[in-house]
Amino acid sequence: MTNDEITPEQKETLRKVAMINLKDKGIKALAVAGLVEYDAGEGEYNKIAIDQFKYLPAIKKPTGKVGELMSGILLGSRAGGKRYTGNLSEVALIQKASEIYNGSLGAITVDDLMTLAGSKKEVAEDLKGKYLSEIDNGSELASHYMNYFTGTQVAEARKAMANVSKKGLEEAVTNPSNNA
């Protein structure tokens, strides 16, 4: 079925599922882990921050979409369909999450994209209600969003990392006997 053969109702259903994926905290954490880890431009500090404050919390207590993703990969990896023969790799997990996240972008509208970015700007009339997959510069808009997404996720992780360091400093200064 091509995009032209999808009914408006099916498009709306796909859009709703895509928005659930794009808002899911766990999927976002795993997707950004893949984006940052495999980007040569990202520094080691950013990679550590994402690992500690996004990726690890998402896999230590997998809920919702992450739990579904983990079980899907695990069961899909069974050797010859035999039970207890599957395995779950971190690479497969973050790659699949990145695929879900990136793939979901094509199923949403420009208006949705602006909402995800937290923008209050009015969408141009000729783009209102248009799906990214249907407009000429849809991949360019998705790329701008992914840069924004990665930047905000890294900033959140770095802030969390800085807060842990601050708490360590405060503990060391206010309770020096505990550091002996």
FENWO-V429672 format. One record per pair of residues at least 4 apart in sequence whose ideal C-beta (glycine too) atoms are under 7 Angstrom apart, sorted by the first residue. I is the first residue (numbers start at 0). J is the second residue. D is the distance in whole Angstrom. If there is no record, write none. Layout:
BEGIN
<<I,J,D> <I,J,D>>
END
This chain:
BEGIN
<<0,4,5> <0,5,6> <2,132,6> <5,9,5> <5,10,5> <7,11,6> <8,12,7> <9,13,6> <10,14,6> <10,130,7> <11,15,6> <12,16,7> <13,17,6> <13,106,4> <14,18,6> <14,106,5> <14,107,6> <14,108,7> <14,111,7> <15,19,7> <16,20,7> <17,21,6> <17,103,4> <17,106,4> <17,107,5> <18,22,6> <18,107,6> <18,111,6> <19,23,6> <20,26,6> <20,64,7> <20,99,5> <20,100,7> <20,103,4> <21,100,7> <21,103,5> <21,107,7> <21,115,6> <23,27,6> <23,63,6> <23,64,4> <24,28,6> <25,29,6> <25,57,4> <25,61,7> <25,62,6> <25,63,6> <25,64,6> <25,65,3> <26,30,6> <26,64,5> <26,65,7> <26,96,5> <26,99,6> <26,100,6> <27,31,6> <27,152,7> <28,32,6> <28,53,4> <28,54,6> <28,56,7> <28,57,4> <29,33,7> <29,54,7> <29,57,6> <29,65,7> <29,92,6> <29,93,5> <29,96,3> <30,34,6> <30,96,5> <30,97,5> <30,100,4> <31,35,6> <31,49,6> <31,53,6> <31,149,6> <31,152,4> <32,36,6> <32,49,5> <32,50,7> <32,53,6> <32,54,4> <32,93,5> <33,37,6> <33,93,4> <33,94,6> <33,96,7> <33,97,4> <34,38,6> <34,97,7> <34,149,5> <35,41,5> <35,45,6> <35,46,6> <35,49,5> <35,149,7> <35,153,6> <36,46,6> <41,45,5> <41,46,6> <43,47,6> <44,48,6> <45,49,6> <45,153,5> <45,157,7> <46,50,6> <47,51,6> <48,52,6> <48,153,7> <48,156,4> <48,157,5> <48,160,4> <49,53,5> <49,54,6> <49,152,7> <49,153,6> <49,156,5> <50,54,5> <50,55,6> <51,55,6> <51,160,6> <52,56,7> <52,156,4> <52,159,4> <52,160,6> <53,57,7> <53,152,6> <53,156,5> <54,58,7> <55,59,6> <56,60,7> <57,61,7> <57,65,5> <61,65,4> <61,66,4> <61,69,5> <62,66,6> <63,67,7> <64,68,6> <65,69,6> <66,70,6> <67,71,6> <68,72,6> <68,92,7> <68,95,6> <68,96,6> <69,73,6> <69,87,6> <69,92,7> <70,74,6> <71,75,6> <72,76,6> <72,87,6> <72,91,5> <72,92,6> <72,95,6> <73,85,5> <73,87,5> <74,85,6> <76,85,4> <76,86,5> <77,81,6> <77,82,7> <77,84,5> <77,85,4> <78,84,4> <87,91,7> <87,92,7> <88,92,7> <89,93,6> <90,94,6> <91,95,6> <92,96,6> <93,97,6> <94,98,6> <95,99,6> <96,100,6> <97,101,6> <98,102,6> <99,103,6> <103,107,7> <104,131,6> <104,141,4> <104,144,7> <105,131,5> <105,132,4> <106,130,7> <106,132,7> <107,111,4> <107,112,6> <107,130,7> <107,131,6> <108,128,6> <108,129,6> <108,130,6> <109,113,7> <109,122,5> <109,126,4> <109,129,5> <109,131,7> <109,140,7> <110,114,7> <110,122,5> <110,127,6> <110,128,7> <111,115,6> <112,116,6> <112,131,7> <112,140,6> <112,144,6> <113,118,4> <113,120,6> <113,122,6> <115,144,7> <116,144,6> <116,147,5> <122,126,5> <122,127,5> <126,134,7> <129,133,6> <129,134,5> <131,137,4> <131,140,6> <131,141,6> <132,137,6> <133,137,7> <136,140,6> <137,141,6> <138,142,6> <139,143,7> <140,144,6> <141,145,6> <142,146,7> <143,147,7> <144,148,6> <145,149,6> <146,150,6> <147,151,6> <148,152,6> <149,153,6> <150,154,6> <151,155,6> <152,156,6> <153,157,6> <154,158,6> <155,159,6> <156,160,6> <157,161,6> <158,162,6> <159,163,7> <160,164,7> <161,165,6> <162,166,6> <163,167,7> <164,168,6> <165,169,6> <166,170,6> <167,171,6> <168,172,6> <169,173,6> <170,174,6> <170,177,7> <171,175,7> <171,178,5>>
END
